[in-house]
Amino acid sequence: MRGTLTQQIFSAKVGRWVKPGEIVLVDVDFVMGQDGTAPLAIKAFEEMGGEKVFAEKKVAFVIDHSAPSPNQGVSELHKRMRDFAWRQRIVLYDIGEGVCHQIIPEKGHVKPGSIVIGADSHTCTYGALGAFATGVGSTDLAAAMISGKMWFKVPETILFKLNGKLPTGVFSKDLILFLIGQVTADGATYKAVEFEGSTISSLSVDARFTICNMAIEMGGKAGLIAPDEKTRAWLEERKVKADFEFLEPDKDSYEKVYEFDVSALEPQIAVPHRVDNVFPLSKYEGTRINQAFLGTCTNGRLEDLEIAARILKGKRIHPEVRLIVAPASRKVLLEAMEKGIISVLIEAGAVLVTPGCGCCVGTHNGVPASGEVVISSSNRNFKGRMGNPDSSIFLASPATVAASAIEGRIADPRNYLN
C-alpha cells in the first residue's frame, strides 16, 4: 500500500499498515529540548523516577533561546541543563552554536523516514528532509527521554501541489506565507502537511526548511517534503548516511488537496498581529519601519543571508532603521564570513548578534520600543513576540527585509534584483 508519506513513516515504525486516526506507540529516533523547555523536562524526568536516558546519542539539549544568558535566573536554568547533560552524557549544544532547528539537522541527527520530537513547536522544520518531526510538551519530552517511545494519533494529511517557477524577487518565505493566508492559522490543525510539485523540486534544501518550518503556523502537526537527490546531496555533504525510498503517495489517501500555480506570485507580507493575516506586499509598501531583523529558524540560513547581501551590497541602511542579523548557527556564520557575506551586511550598517533565538522570542537583543514597527524574517508576529506587546511585527522574506532596511519603509525587493 502506498498511502501518504506520514502513513509510510509510521507504518515502517509499527511494522504494519496504519491508518489516520489510529493510536500507535513508536520508537523515536531523536529527542531534543531547548532552554525554554528542557529545565521543565528535567524536573519531570526526575519526578518520574528517571535515572538514565534511553540512548545518550539520541537526546540533545540546545541552549539557544536566551543565549548568552541575559540574567541570573536564566543562568541557573542553563546550569541545570549543563549539569544534566554532562551527568547523562547526552549531546549538548551550548551558547553560540545556534538555533536548535538549524543545528539538529545540520549535525546529522535527522534522516529521511525518521521520527523526531522536540520540545519546541517549530520542530516540524526537519520534515524538509522527509522525516516526521513534531513539537511536544516538556512532560512528553521527559517520558521519551526515559523510554525512547511516544504515543501518536496518526494524523490525516493535507497535500499542497505547487507548480510553476517562482518569479524573481519571490522566495520560499513568500510562498509559505501565501499558503498560510489561504488556509488560515487553524486550517491544518493536527494534520500532517505535505508539499510537492515542480516548485518544491526546484527549491534548495535551505528553502525547503523555510516551508516546513511554518507548517505549525497553519496548525499542522508536521510538514513534510519527500526526499530527492537534492536531499541526498545535502546529507552526504554533512556525512550523513541515509538510505531512503518512499513509495509514490496515493492521491486518494489525502484528506484534502490544494493546487496552486505560483508562477505569478508576488512578494507577500504577514501583517500584525496574526501570521495568517497575509497580503501582497504592494498593499503595505511604504509603511515606515524602525527595525529590520534577519535570522531565526525560518530564515537565518546561509542562503537567506546571501540573498540579503545581494541587495545590500554597496548600499547603506536607512539612518533611522536598525538592521539586526542573527545567523542560524555557528557554521552558517563561519561560511558567511568566508564568502564575504558578513562584511557586506556590516558595511551596510547591520548589527551582528550571537547565533540563536534571542531576538525572535524577545528574551533579549533587539526588543523594540513601544509603538515601533519591525519587519522580520521570523515566523511569528503575535503581540509581544519580540518582547514588547506595544510594538508591531510584519513578516516577510529576507529580500524584503533587506530592501526595507535600505528605504526605511516596507519595500519591494524586486526593485533591487535583476
N, C-alpha and C positions, 0 to 999 in steps of 0.2 A: 504494500500500500504506500501511496506517495504522501498525501496529506500536506500540511504546512511545514515550514522549517521548524517551528516550535514543536509540533507533534513529532517530527522526526527526531529532534534532540531528546525529548522526554521519553519517547518510545525506546530509543537506544539505551537510555539510562535504566529504565524499568525492566527492559528485557521482553516487552510485549507491546502490542499496538495500543496506544492510549487515545482517548477522545476528549475534546474540550468539555470541561465540567467535572472530569474525574479528579479525585483527590489522590495524590501519589506522594510517596516518600522516596526521595532520591539522594544519592551521594553527591555532594557538591565538590567542584574541582578547585575552587579557590574562595577565600573569605577575606574581606577587607573591612577595616574600621578606620575612621579619621578622628582628629582630635575633638570634634564636636560630638562624637557618638561613642568612641572607644572607651572613655572613662566610665560611662554608664554600663557598657558591655562588660568591663572588668568587674564592676560591682555585682552585676547579675551572675557572671561566671562564678564568682566566689560564693554568692548566696545559693547557687545551685549545687554547690559542693564540688565544683570543677577543680581538678588537680593538675591535669595536663591536657594541652590542646591535642586534637585528633591527629594532626600532622604538622610539624614545625614549618615545613617549606610551603604549606598551603594556607597559611594565615599571615596577614600583613597588617601592620599599623602604619598610618601615614600622618605625619604632623604637618598640616598644610593650611588649615583654616585660620589659625591665629599664629602665624609663623613669620619671624620670630615672635615670641610671646610679648603681648602688649602690657601685661600686668602680672602681679604676684599670683593671683588666683589661677590664671591660666598656666603659669609656670608650674604650679603644683600639679595640675592635671597632666601636663606634659611629662613631668617627672614620674607620675604614676604609670603612664603609658610606657615610658622607657624602662622602668623597673620591671614591669610585667613582661615586656618584650625580651629583655635580657634574661630574665628568670626562665621564661618558657622557650627561649631560643627561636622565637618566630622572627619573621622578616620585619625590619623597622626602617622606614624612610623618614629621616629626621628633617629639621628645618632646612629649607633651601633646595631640597630635592625636587619639589614642585607639587603640582596638583595631583591628587590621588588618581583621577581618571585619565591623566596623561601617563603617570608613572606605571600603573599596573599593567596596561598593555605594552608600554614601551620596554618594560623589563622582562617581558616574555611570560607573564603569568596567565595570559588568556589565549586559548586556542579555539579554532572553529569546532562547534559541536559541544563545547564545554558548558557547564552551568556554574555561574559565578554570582555570589551575593556580596553586597556591600552595604554597610550602614550609612548610606548616602543615596538620595533619590536619583542622582544622575549616573548611577552605576550602569544604567541602560546604555551608556556610551559604547561599551565593549561589544555590543551587538553588531557594530560595524565590521567585526571580524568573524561574524557568523556564530556567535555564542549567544546563549540565553543568559542575559545578565540583568539583575534587578536589585532595587534597593529594599532593605529590610530594616526593622527597628533594632535597637540595641539589645533587647532581650532575645530576639530571634538570633542575632549575631552570636550572643553568648552560647546559646544552645547548640548552634552549628560549630562553634569553636571546640565544644566538648565532644559532640557526636559525629561531626562531619556530614550530617544529614539535614534535610529541610523538607517540610511539608509544602506542597504546592497544589493549588487548584489549577489544572491545565487550562490556560486561557483560550478563549475564542481569538481569532486572528483577523485583523483588518489589513488589506493589501492596498498599497499605493502603487499604481503603474504609471511611471513618469517617463515620458518620451519627449524628444526634441533637444536641441543644443541650447544651453543657457547663453543668452546674449552677453556681449561684452559689458562688464560692469555689474553683472548679476552673478551671485555666488551661492554656494550651498546654504548659507545662512538666510539669504533671501528666500530660497526655496522652502526651507522648513518653516520659516515664519509664515509664508503664504499658506502652507498646508494647515498649520495650526489655526490660522484665521478662518480657513474653510470649514474645519470640523469642530472648532471651539475647544476650550480648555478641558472639557469633560467628555469630548466626543469619542474617546477611546478608553474610557475608564476600565481598568483591569482587563484590557485587551493586549495581546501582542500585536505589534505593528510592523509589517514587513514592507520594504521598499525595493522595487525592481524597475527595469526598463532601461532604455538606451541612455537616459540622462544619468541614472545611477552608475551604469557601467563606465561612463565617461569620467566620473569623478575620481579624484585621488583618494587614497585611504584616509588622509587627513580630513578631506572634505566629507567623507562618509561618517567619520566620527562626529562631526558637527550635526549631521542629520539625525543619527541615533541618539545623541546626547539630549536632544529636545523632544524625544518621544514622550517623556514624562509630562511635558508641558501640554500635551493633549490628553493626559490621563493615562497614557499607556503603561502597562506593566513592564514591557520590554520593547526595544526597537531592534530589528534585525535586517541585515543585508547578507544575502548568500555570498560566500567566499568565491573568489575567482583568481585568475593569475596575478592580478594586482595585489590581492591579499597574500598570496603565496610569496610573492617577491618581497612584500613588506615584512613578513615573518622571517623569511630567510635572511634578510638584511640584519635582523636582530638575533640571528642564530637560534630561531625557534623552530624545532622540528614538529611539523603538524601534517598528518595525513588526513585528508577530509574528502568526503564525497557525499553530497546531498542529492537526493533524487529530485527531479523536476516536480515542484509543488503541484498538487491537484487543484485546479481553479475552483472546483465545487466545494473545497474544504474551507474557503474563506467565508466569514460571516458577512463581510461587505467588501466591495472592491471600488476604489476611486481611481479614475483615469484622468490624467491631465497632460496636455501638450504644453510644455513650458518654454517653447521657442520664442514667445513674445512677452515673457515675464519681465516686469520692471523691478528695479530695486524696491525692497519692502522695508517697512518700519513698524515696530510694535509700540503703541502709544500708551503712556501711563493711564491706569496702573494695572493693566492686565496684559498677559503675554498674547492672548488671542485677540486683542484689540489692534488688528493689523490692517494697514492701508498701504497703497502705493506711496513711495517716498515723496512723490511730487505734491501730495496733499499737505505735507508738513514742511516742505522745502522752505528755507528762510527763517525757521524758528530759531531764535537765539539760544545758544548753549553757553554754559560756564565751564564744563569739564567734559573731556572725552576719555574713555577708558578702553584700552586694547588688551585683551588677555582672557583668562578663565579657561575652564574645561571645555567650553564651547569653541572658542576662537583664540587660543593663545599658542597655537602650534606654529611650527616654522613657516608653513605655507601662509598662514594668516599674517605673521609679521612681515613676510616678504611682500605680500600684496600691499600692505600699508606703506612699506618703504618705497615701493614703486611710485606711489602717489606723492609721498613727502620728499622724495629726493630733490635736493636743490631748493627746497622751499622752507618757509618758517610758519609755525602755527600762529594763529591769531593772538595778539598780545593780551587779550582779555580771557584767553582759554588756557586751561591746564590739560595737558595730554599725559596720562599715566599709562605705562606699559608694564605688564606683568607676564613674562614668558611662562609657558605652561610647565616647564621643567628645567632643571639644570642643563640637561642635554640639549634642549631647544635653545637655551641661552648661549651655550658654547658654540653651537652650529651657526646661530645667527651672528655671533661675534666673528666667526671665521669667514662668513660670507659678506661681512661689512654691513649687515642689516642694522645692527645696533648703533653703529656710528651714524648712519643715515637718520635714524629715529632721534638720537640725542642731538645731533646737529640741527635738526628741525625744531628742537625745543622740548622734546619729550623727557619725562622723568621715569627712570627705571626703578622698579621695586623688586623685592625678593620673589622668585618664582613661588606661587602659592595662590590662595583664595582670598586673602585679606580684604582687598578692595571690593570684590564681588559680594561678599556676605556682610560687609560693613563692620567687621571686628576691629579693624584699624587700617590705616593707609587710605587716603582718598575719600574720606567721609565728606559729602557735600554739605554746604551750609543751607539753612532754611531758605526756601524759595529758589534755590539754584536748579538748573536743568543739566542733566547728564546724558550724553549719548554713549552707549556702551555696547561692546560686542558680547556681552554675557547672555544668560538665558532667562533671567527673571527681572521684572520691573515693578514688583509689588511695592506698596508703601513701606518705607523703611528698609528695603532690601540692602541698600548700600550704607545703612547706618543712620539715616535721617528720614523720618516719615513725612517731613515737610519739604522734601525735595522731589523732583520728578525725573524718571528714567525712561529714555527712549532706547529701544533695542534695534540694532542694525548690524550690517556686515562690517568686517574690518576696513573694507574700502570706503564705506560710507562714514565710518568713524574718522578715518584719516582725512577725507575731503572736508568733513565738517570742522575738524580741528583747524584746518587752514583758514576757512572762511569765518569761523566764529558763529556759524549758523548751520542748521541741518542742510547738507549739500549733496548734490547728485555726483557720485564718483565717476560717472561716465564722462563728465567734463574733463577728467584728468587722465583718462585711459584711452589709448588709441585702439 
